[in-house]
Amino acid sequence: MPLILDFHEWELWSPWEGLDPQLNRRCTGPDSGVGAKYGWSGNATAGEGTMEITAATDTSADIALHFTKPFTADNRVRIAVPPSASGGSDLTWTMSGENTLPARFFFAVFRMEKTLAKQFDRGLAQLAAVVEGGTQR
């Protein structure tokens, strides 16, 4: 969970890293856990927004996600890593929220649900690679 609860570590595995080489990142609040905040501002692909960890346990994190560009949206993110029956972990990553009219249009035109699913899959694979490779700051 340290890779999830510390926004500084997201640079190692987030599927959105690399969308803008000049991305401006800001971490505020505690280094990790509840109250940790992350803000970003980048090009049209990276967009702009903030995240804040609102709840955390040994096996999960709840995150308030607020986009300001390319559209305004508020979402709830949950990343859960419960132990699996095989002895490892099963990781799930969900995002929910209500779409404004511009966001609904954006999602429909750019098929964002499919795009987000691919990005989540890439992020999960990158997170697994970091965990399995022992790469942490």
Buried (B, 14 or more C-beta within 10 A) or exposed (E): BEBBBBBBBBEBBBBBBEBBEEBEBEBEBEEBBBEBBBBBBBEEEBBBBBBBBBEBEEEBBBBBBBBEEBBEBEBEBBBBBEEEEEEEBEBEBEEEBEBEEEBBEBBEEEEBEEEEEEBBEBBBEBBEEBBEEEEEE
